[in-house]
Amino acid sequence: MIHGDRDAQADVEQSQSMDAALTRSGKPHRFVMIKDADHQLSAESARVTMLRELETFLSAHVPVGNGTK
């Protein structure tokens, strides 16, 4: 989950609650709070952070090269 600390559309407590619920249930996840980011991730640096975090998470949790075509 990615949340900007200046998000005016979605309250940060929603993401914090989801983070806590996923942690309690043992589900793999990562909660990233991006400093100075709004809901739309308007700043290029926020979008780059989001894409890097997404790539890291998917690389860790989605198998690659399982031999099927």
DSSP file (Angstrom, degrees, kcal/mol; ACC not computed):
  #  RESIDUE AA STRUCTURE BP1 BP2  ACC     N-H-->O    O-->H-N    N-H-->O    O-->H-N    TCO  KAPPA ALPHA  PHI   PSI    X-CA   Y-CA   Z-CA
    1    1 A M              0   0    0      0, 0.0    31,-3.1     0, 0.0     2,-0.4   0.000 360.0 360.0 360.0 140.4    0.0    0.0    0.0
    2    2 A I  E     +a   32   0A   0     29,-0.2     2,-0.4    31,-0.1    31,-0.2  -0.988 360.0 175.3-126.6 133.1    1.2    3.4   -0.8
    3    3 A H  E     -a   33   0A   0     29,-2.6    31,-2.7    -2,-0.4     2,-0.3  -0.999  24.7-135.0-140.1 133.6   -0.2    6.6    0.8
    4    4 A G  E >   -a   34   0A   0     -2,-0.4     3,-1.5    29,-0.2    31,-0.2  -0.693  16.1-136.1 -84.8 139.7    0.8   10.2    0.4
    5    5 A D  T 3  S+     0   0    0     29,-2.4    33,-0.1    -2,-0.3    30,-0.1   0.563 106.1  50.3 -74.6  -4.9    1.1   12.1    3.7
    6    6 A R  T 3  S+     0   0    0     31,-2.5     2,-0.5    28,-0.3    33,-0.4   0.014  76.8 141.9-115.6  26.6   -0.7   15.0    2.0
    7    7 A D    <   -     0   0    0     -3,-1.5     5,-0.2    31,-0.3    31,-0.1  -0.564  26.1-178.8 -72.0 118.8   -3.6   13.0    0.6
    8    8 A A  S    S+     0   0    0     -2,-0.5    -1,-0.2     1,-0.1     3,-0.1   0.551  77.1  52.8 -95.0  -9.8   -6.8   15.0    0.9
    9    9 A Q  S    S+     0   0    0      1,-0.3     2,-0.5     2,-0.0    -1,-0.1   0.851 111.2  37.1 -93.6 -40.1   -9.1   12.3   -0.6
   10   10 A A  S    S-     0   0    0      3,-0.0    -1,-0.3     4,-0.0     2,-0.1  -0.963  83.9-125.1-120.8 123.7   -8.2    9.2    1.6
   11   11 A D    >>  -     0   0    0     -2,-0.5     3,-1.8     1,-0.1     4,-0.8  -0.422  16.1-130.9 -67.1 135.1   -7.6    9.5    5.3
   12   12 A V  H 3> S+     0   0    0      1,-0.3     4,-2.4    -5,-0.2     3,-0.2   0.784 104.1  70.0 -58.9 -27.7   -4.2    8.1    6.3
   13   13 A E  H 3> S+     0   0    0      1,-0.2     4,-2.5     2,-0.2    -1,-0.3   0.813  91.6  60.0 -61.7 -28.5   -6.0    6.2    9.1
   14   14 A Q  H <> S+     0   0    0     -3,-1.8     4,-2.1     2,-0.2    -1,-0.2   0.934 108.7  42.2 -63.4 -45.3   -7.6    4.0    6.4
   15   15 A S  H  X S+     0   0    0     -4,-0.8     4,-2.7    -3,-0.2    -2,-0.2   0.886 113.7  52.3 -68.8 -38.4   -4.2    2.8    5.2
   16   16 A Q  H  X S+     0   0    0     -4,-2.4     4,-2.2     2,-0.2    -2,-0.2   0.896 110.2  48.8 -64.8 -39.3   -2.9    2.4    8.7
   17   17 A S  H  X S+     0   0    0     -4,-2.5     4,-2.4     2,-0.2    -2,-0.2   0.909 112.4  47.8 -65.8 -42.3   -5.9    0.3    9.7
   18   18 A M  H  X S+     0   0    0     -4,-2.1     4,-2.7     2,-0.2     5,-0.2   0.910 110.2  52.7 -64.8 -41.8   -5.5   -1.9    6.6
   19   19 A D  H  X S+     0   0    0     -4,-2.7     4,-2.2     1,-0.2    -2,-0.2   0.926 110.8  47.2 -57.6 -46.5   -1.8   -2.2    7.4
   20   20 A A  H  X S+     0   0    0     -4,-2.2     4,-2.6     2,-0.2    -2,-0.2   0.904 112.4  49.4 -63.5 -42.2   -2.6   -3.4   10.9
   21   21 A A  H  X S+     0   0    0     -4,-2.4     4,-1.9     2,-0.2    -2,-0.2   0.915 112.0  47.4 -65.2 -43.1   -5.2   -5.9    9.6
   22   22 A L  H  <>S+     0   0    0     -4,-2.7     5,-2.2     2,-0.2     4,-0.4   0.882 112.4  50.4 -65.5 -37.6   -2.9   -7.4    7.1
   23   23 A T  H ><5S+     0   0    0     -4,-2.2     3,-1.2    -5,-0.2    -2,-0.2   0.936 109.7  50.2 -64.5 -46.8   -0.1   -7.6    9.7
   24   24 A R  H 3<5S+     0   0    0     -4,-2.6    -2,-0.2     1,-0.3    -1,-0.2   0.863 112.6  47.2 -59.6 -36.6   -2.5   -9.4   12.1
   25   25 A S  T 3<5S-     0   0    0     -4,-1.9    -1,-0.3    -5,-0.2    -2,-0.2   0.475 111.7-120.3 -87.7  -0.7   -3.5  -11.9    9.4
   26   26 A G  T < 5 +     0   0    0     -3,-1.2    -3,-0.2    -4,-0.4    -2,-0.1   0.724  56.4 156.7  73.6  21.3    0.1  -12.6    8.4
   27   27 A K      < -     0   0    0     -5,-2.2     2,-0.3    -6,-0.2    -1,-0.2  -0.603  48.8-110.2 -82.1 138.5   -0.5  -11.4    4.8
   28   28 A P        +     0   0    0      0, 0.0     2,-0.3     0, 0.0    -1,-0.1  -0.510  62.7 127.8 -68.0 128.5    2.5  -10.3    2.8
   29   29 A H        -     0   0    0     -2,-0.3     2,-0.3     2,-0.0   -10,-0.0  -0.971  44.3-140.6-165.4 172.0    2.4   -6.5    2.3
   30   30 A R        -     0   0    0     -2,-0.3     2,-0.6     2,-0.0    27,-0.0  -0.981   9.4-151.6-145.2 136.2    4.3   -3.3    2.6
   31   31 A F        -     0   0    0     -2,-0.3     2,-0.5   -29,-0.0   -29,-0.2  -0.949  16.5-174.7-111.8 118.9    2.9    0.0    3.7
   32   32 A V  E     -a    2   0A   0    -31,-3.1   -29,-2.6    -2,-0.6     2,-0.6  -0.960  11.6-160.6-119.1 123.5    4.8    3.0    2.3
   33   33 A M  E     -a    3   0A   0     -2,-0.5     2,-0.6   -31,-0.2   -29,-0.2  -0.912  13.7-149.9-101.4 120.9    4.0    6.6    3.3
   34   34 A I  E >   -a    4   0A   0    -31,-2.7   -29,-2.4    -2,-0.6     3,-1.5  -0.823  18.0-124.3 -97.1 120.4    5.4    9.1    0.8
   35   35 A K  T 3  S+     0   0    0     -2,-0.6     3,-0.1     1,-0.3   -31,-0.0  -0.371  88.5   0.8 -64.9 134.3    6.4   12.4    2.3
   36   36 A D  T 3  S+     0   0    0      1,-0.2     2,-0.4    -2,-0.1    -1,-0.3   0.634  97.5 138.4  64.8  18.0    4.7   15.4    0.7
   37   37 A A    <   -     0   0    0     -3,-1.5   -31,-2.5   -34,-0.1    -1,-0.2  -0.754  40.2-149.7 -98.0 141.0    2.7   13.3   -1.7
   38   38 A D    >   -     0   0    0     -2,-0.4     3,-1.3   -33,-0.1   -31,-0.3  -0.335  38.7 -88.0 -94.1-177.8   -0.9   13.9   -2.6
   39   39 A H  T 3  S+     0   0    0    -33,-0.4   -32,-0.1     1,-0.3    -2,-0.0   0.849 127.8  46.7 -61.1 -36.7   -3.6   11.4   -3.6
   40   40 A Q  T 3  S-     0   0    0    -36,-0.0    -1,-0.3     1,-0.0   -33,-0.0   0.470 105.3-125.9 -85.8  -2.1   -2.7   11.6   -7.3
   41   41 A L    <   +     0   0    0     -3,-1.3     6,-0.2     1,-0.1    -2,-0.1   0.961  42.9 174.5  51.1  54.2    1.0   11.3   -6.7
   42   42 A S        +     0   0    0      4,-0.1     2,-0.2     5,-0.1    -1,-0.1   0.826  48.8  81.8 -63.1 -35.9    1.4   14.5   -8.7
   43   43 A A  S >> S-     0   0    0      1,-0.1     4,-1.8    -7,-0.1     3,-0.5  -0.514  80.1-133.6 -75.9 138.9    5.1   15.0   -8.1
   44   44 A E  H 3> S+     0   0    0      1,-0.2     4,-2.5    -2,-0.2     5,-0.2   0.882 106.6  57.4 -56.9 -39.6    7.4   12.9  -10.3
   45   45 A S  H 3> S+     0   0    0      1,-0.2     4,-2.1     2,-0.2    -1,-0.2   0.859 104.9  51.3 -62.6 -34.6    9.4   11.9   -7.3
   46   46 A A  H <> S+     0   0    0     -3,-0.5     4,-2.4     2,-0.2    -1,-0.2   0.898 110.5  48.4 -68.3 -40.4    6.3   10.4   -5.7
   47   47 A R  H  X S+     0   0    0     -4,-1.8     4,-2.5    -6,-0.2    -2,-0.2   0.889 110.4  51.1 -67.1 -39.0    5.5    8.4   -8.8
   48   48 A V  H  X S+     0   0    0     -4,-2.5     4,-2.5     2,-0.2     5,-0.2   0.922 110.5  49.5 -63.8 -43.5    9.1    7.1   -9.1
   49   49 A T  H  X S+     0   0    0     -4,-2.1     4,-2.6     1,-0.2     5,-0.2   0.931 111.1  49.9 -59.5 -45.9    8.9    6.0   -5.5
   50   50 A M  H  X S+     0   0    0     -4,-2.4     4,-2.4     1,-0.2    -2,-0.2   0.922 112.0  47.2 -59.8 -45.9    5.6    4.2   -6.1
   51   51 A L  H  X S+     0   0    0     -4,-2.5     4,-2.5     2,-0.2    -1,-0.2   0.887 112.7  48.9 -66.6 -39.0    6.9    2.4   -9.2
   52   52 A R  H  X S+     0   0    0     -4,-2.5     4,-2.4     2,-0.2    -1,-0.2   0.917 112.6  47.8 -65.6 -42.6   10.1    1.3   -7.4
   53   53 A E  H  X S+     0   0    0     -4,-2.6     4,-2.5    -5,-0.2    -2,-0.2   0.902 112.2  50.2 -64.2 -40.4    8.1    0.1   -4.4
   54   54 A L  H  X S+     0   0    0     -4,-2.4     4,-2.8    -5,-0.2     5,-0.3   0.930 110.8  48.8 -62.7 -46.3    5.8   -1.8   -6.7
   55   55 A E  H  X S+     0   0    0     -4,-2.5     4,-2.4     1,-0.2    -2,-0.2   0.915 112.0  49.1 -60.7 -43.7    8.7   -3.4   -8.6
   56   56 A T  H  X S+     0   0    0     -4,-2.4     4,-1.5     2,-0.2    -1,-0.2   0.926 113.5  46.1 -62.0 -46.0   10.3   -4.5   -5.3
   57   57 A F  H  X S+     0   0    0     -4,-2.5     4,-1.5     1,-0.2    -2,-0.2   0.938 114.5  46.3 -64.4 -47.4    7.1   -6.0   -4.0
   58   58 A L  H  X S+     0   0    0     -4,-2.8     4,-2.4     1,-0.2    -1,-0.2   0.889 109.7  54.6 -64.5 -38.6    6.2   -7.8   -7.2
   59   59 A S  H  < S+     0   0    0     -4,-2.4    -1,-0.2    -5,-0.3    -2,-0.2   0.854 112.9  43.8 -61.8 -33.9    9.8   -9.1   -7.5
   60   60 A A  H  < S+     0   0    0     -4,-1.5    -1,-0.2    -3,-0.2    -2,-0.2   0.743 125.8  29.3 -81.3 -24.5    9.5  -10.6   -4.0
   61   61 A H  H  < S+     0   0    0     -4,-1.5    -2,-0.2    -3,-0.1    -3,-0.2   0.503 103.8  71.5-121.2  -5.8    6.0  -12.1   -4.3
   62   62 A V  S  < S-     0   0    0     -4,-2.4    -1,-0.1    -5,-0.2     0, 0.0  -0.949  76.8-130.4-117.8 115.9    5.4  -13.0   -8.0
   63   63 A P        -     0   0    0      0, 0.0     2,-0.4     0, 0.0     3,-0.2  -0.299  22.1-158.7 -63.8 145.3    7.2  -16.0   -9.3
   64   64 A V        +     0   0    0      1,-0.2    -5,-0.0    -5,-0.1    -2,-0.0  -0.965  63.1  16.4-125.7 141.8    9.0  -15.6  -12.6
   65   65 A G        +     0   0    0     -2,-0.4    -1,-0.2     1,-0.1     0, 0.0   0.946  59.7 163.5  68.6  51.1   10.1  -18.3  -15.0
   66   66 A N        -     0   0    0     -3,-0.2    -1,-0.1     2,-0.1     3,-0.1   0.426  57.4-111.3 -82.5   3.1    8.1  -21.2  -13.9
   67   67 A G  S    S+     0   0    0      1,-0.3     2,-0.3     2,-0.0    -1,-0.1   0.454  78.3 120.3  86.7  -0.4    8.7  -23.1  -17.1
   68   68 A T              0   0    0      1,-0.1    -1,-0.3     0, 0.0    -2,-0.1  -0.716 360.0 360.0 -97.8 151.2    5.2  -22.9  -18.5
   69   69 A K              0   0    0     -2,-0.3    -1,-0.1    -3,-0.1    -2,-0.0   0.346 360.0 360.0-127.9 360.0    4.2  -21.2  -21.8
